[in-house]
Amino acid sequence: MSRRLSVTLLTAPALIVLLGVFVIPMLLMLLLSFQDAQQAFSLENYALFFQDTFYLEILWRTIRVSLWTVLATLLLGYPVAMFMAQATGKMRGIVTMCILAPHLISVVIRNFGWVVVLGEKGWINETLIALGMIETPLRLLYNELGVVIGLTDSFIAYMVLALATSLYSIDPSLNKAASILGASRARTFFSVTLPLSLPGIVAGTTLVFSLSMSAFVTPALMGGTSVKVIPVLAYEQIMSTLNWPLGAALAFLLLGSTIVLVSLYTKLIENKRYKEVFAS
């Protein structure tokens, strides 16, 4: 049996499953998005999206919330990844387990936990009021801040692991060489560590942004009706108003927007000052 035939037979089951549960349904949804109420071919669903500022504002809100989530996970995750890169093997395993342990619990349960903590009578507001720092409860839920907090909790593990993988590959002798040459710790970080970890930053930010753009449960539970995003709107069009063509169009517009933004971002980063880092 030839090698090519062996590879084909081994990959055939996975390809069949992928074709049946992903490719074919996506193609059917794409065809559905080009239908009108009479099931005739039409571009009215896509035209409605670009003509109505309501949908454009929701798309911009989806992008904005995703960008804030990327920034929050990067700022919170980078120190953890650096600690993991400098820690011993045992400590690295403990930190990894602590990061992954919350993901053994359903995202719905974690979001309800945040509702308890961030609510008007939640632990944070009750503590601040008891300390006399505030007089009225802060509004930490059912706004973009609450959604960003929930998404950050959901996706920070992806950012940490992507950053840590990149930091592991940095030769420790480079930091020692920079120190011998008189560079401060801050200068060493910004001139050596940060540029060399850029592939991990790009991988982590791309992954978190893509997941945030398509997130449904967290915006629905922690944003309520105040923070409408494209995934929630597409769900409402399909399940509530039974407007499947418009819901399918919204889904593919979200997919297209994510692909375009991620492609522009990666090209911009890889073609600029640190393109040698990606080529190595």
Helices and strands as residue ranges (DSSP letters): H 3-18, I 19-23, H 24-33, H 44-51, H 53-86, H 89-100, G 101-104, H 107-118, H 123-130, H 144-168, H 172-180, H 185-188, I 189-193, H 194-196, H 198-213, H 217-218, I 219-223, H 230-235, I 236-240, H 244-270, H 275-279
